[in-house]
């Protein structure tokens, strides 16, 4: 299961790089490099705002409860 999750995370992270390059190039062509860089700065700085304003910020306990204790070998 971890392999599938790892593969999905890699696909999301590395698979979207060409799309970001195309969008960045198109924006730089249409708006100019300086404006495109400012858009990237604002987007990068605001990327974590969804987590700051989410209910996860107030979570202090695991909603699923405590994990089962691991059985020890004799």
C-alpha positions as semicolon CSV with decimal commas, in nm:
position;residue;x (nm);y (nm);z (nm)
1;X;0,000;0,000;0,000
2;X;0,284;0,239;0,080
3;X;0,428;0,178;-0,264
4;X;0,107;0,290;-0,430
5;X;0,082;0,599;-0,214
6;X;0,446;0,682;-0,285
7;X;0,394;0,633;-0,658
8;X;0,086;0,856;-0,654
9;X;0,272;1,128;-0,464
10;X;0,562;1,114;-0,709
11;X;0,326;1,130;-1,004
12;X;0,149;1,435;-0,859
13;X;0,475;1,613;-0,772
14;X;0,686;1,529;-1,075
15;X;0,411;1,473;-1,330
16;X;0,277;1,826;-1,302
17;X;0,613;1,996;-1,359
18;X;0,577;2,007;-1,739
19;X;0,231;2,160;-1,698
20;X;0,373;2,425;-1,465
21;X;0,647;2,500;-1,714
22;X;0,397;2,548;-1,993
23;X;0,174;2,773;-1,782
24;X;0,473;2,974;-1,659
25;X;0,605;3,017;-2,011
26;X;0,266;3,124;-2,142
27;X;0,223;3,375;-1,860
28;X;0,573;3,513;-1,912
29;X;0,504;3,555;-2,282
30;X;0,167;3,722;-2,226
31;X;0,237;3,931;-1,915
32;X;0,614;3,960;-1,893
33;X;0,869;3,788;-1,674
34;X;0,851;4,031;-1,380
35;X;0,471;4,001;-1,350
36;X;0,490;3,624;-1,380
37;X;0,748;3,608;-1,102
38;X;0,524;3,819;-0,876
39;X;0,234;3,585;-0,947
40;X;0,459;3,293;-0,850
41;X;0,567;3,468;-0,528
42;X;0,208;3,542;-0,425
43;X;0,100;3,188;-0,512
44;X;0,388;3,033;-0,321
45;X;0,334;3,246;-0,013
46;X;-0,039;3,181;-0,006
47;X;-0,014;2,807;-0,069
48;X;-0,031;2,720;0,301
49;X;-0,326;2,945;0,385
50;X;-0,577;2,665;0,327
51;X;-0,411;2,468;0,608
52;X;-0,400;2,769;0,840
53;X;-0,774;2,825;0,807
54;X;-0,876;2,458;0,806
55;X;-1,019;2,264;1,102
56;X;-0,691;2,071;1,123
57;X;-0,536;2,362;1,310
58;X;-0,760;2,299;1,612
59;X;-0,714;1,921;1,619
60;X;-0,523;1,800;1,920
61;X;-0,628;1,434;1,935
62;X;-0,637;1,157;1,680
63;X;-1,005;1,115;1,579
64;X;-0,946;0,746;1,505
65;X;-0,835;0,669;1,859
66;X;-0,518;0,507;1,983
67;X;-0,346;0,245;1,768
68;X;-0,345;-0,116;1,883
69;X;-0,034;-0,215;2,077
70;X;0,220;-0,410;1,879
71;X;0,256;-0,773;1,982
72;X;0,602;-0,859;2,109
73;X;0,793;-1,166;2,013
74;X;0,897;-1,398;2,296
